[in-house]
């Protein structure tokens, strides 16, 4: 991932400059507080980190709702078949309805 130091937007690794303001992007391993991911999630802070990635507290900008956002580490995302398995798990978890389980609301890539 790359981040714009001016507007805090997040872009794919193959971008070199921010399309909004022309500023050179910088590579990031963790999302900074205030960063906006995919134009809809504002990062409020880091909740935790594990073997699969980092979980952030975020605000969905369109719905003004708090959410947890899981960002998978780049080495796993590059692994053949991992994203397919992760997506399949997200689809199953989305159908799960239980008061002690978190419901998946979205699945996206950047």
C-alpha positions in Angstrom: 0.0 0.0 0.0 1.0 3.6 -0.5 -0.3 6.7 1.3 -0.5 10.3 0.3 1.1 12.5 2.9 -1.2 15.4 1.9 -4.7 13.9 1.9 -4.0 10.7 3.8 -5.7 8.6 1.0 -4.5 5.0 0.4 -3.5 3.7 -3.0 -2.2 0.4 -4.5 1.5 -0.2 -4.5 1.8 0.5 -8.3 0.7 4.1 -7.9 3.6 6.7 -7.6 1.7 10.0 -7.2 -1.6 10.9 -5.6 -4.2 11.3 -8.4 -6.0 14.0 -6.3 -3.1 16.3 -5.6 0.0 15.1 -7.4 2.0 14.5 -4.3 4.6 11.6 -4.3 3.2 8.6 -2.4 5.0 6.8 0.3 5.0 3.1 1.1 3.2 2.2 4.4 3.2 -1.0 6.4 0.6 0.3 8.9 -2.2 2.7 8.4 -2.0 6.1 10.2 -4.8 7.5 12.2 -6.9 9.7 9.9 -6.0 7.8 6.8 -8.9 7.1 4.4 -9.0 3.7 2.8 -10.9 3.2 -0.5 -12.7 6.5 0.0 -15.0 5.1 2.7 -13.1 4.0 5.8 -11.4 6.5 8.0 -8.8 4.9 10.3 -9.3 5.9 14.0 -6.6 3.7 15.6 -5.0 0.2 15.8 -6.9 -2.4 17.8 -4.5 -5.3 17.5 -2.1 -7.3 15.4 -1.6 -11.0 14.7 -0.2 -13.5 12.2 -2.7 -12.6 9.5 -2.5 -8.8 9.7 -3.7 -5.8 11.6 -7.2 -4.9 12.8 -8.1 -1.2 13.0 -10.9 0.7 14.5 -12.5 2.7 11.6 -15.4 4.9 10.7 -17.5 4.1 7.6 -17.7 7.6 6.2 -20.9 7.1 4.2 -22.9 5.5 7.0 -21.1 7.3 10.0 -20.7 3.9 11.8 -17.8 2.4 13.7 -16.4 -0.8 12.4 -13.4 -3.1 12.7 -11.2 -3.3 9.6 -8.9 -6.2 9.0 -5.9 -5.6 6.8 -4.1 -8.7 5.7 -0.3 -8.6 5.6 1.3 -8.2 2.2 3.2 -11.5 2.4 -0.1 -13.4 2.8 -1.9 -11.4 0.2 0.9 -12.3 -2.3 0.5 -16.1 -1.5 -1.2 -18.1 -4.2 -4.8 -18.9 -3.3 -4.8 -17.0 0.0 -7.1 -14.2 -1.1 -9.6 -16.8 -2.5 -9.6 -18.7 0.8 -10.0 -15.4 2.7 -12.8 -14.3 0.5 -14.6 -17.7 0.9 -14.3 -17.4 4.7 -15.7 -13.8 4.6 -18.7 -15.1 2.6 -19.4 -17.8 5.2 -18.9 -15.4 8.1 -21.3 -12.9 6.5 -24.1 -15.5 6.6 -23.4 -16.3 10.3 -25.9 -14.7 12.6 -25.1 -15.0 16.3 -24.9 -12.4 19.1 -21.3 -13.4 19.9 -20.0 -13.3 16.3 -18.9 -10.3 14.3 -20.8 -10.0 11.0 -18.7 -9.3 7.9 -20.0 -6.2 6.2 -17.6 -5.7 3.3 -14.7 -7.4 1.4 -12.4 -5.3 -0.7 -8.8 -5.1 -2.1 -6.4 -2.3 -2.5 
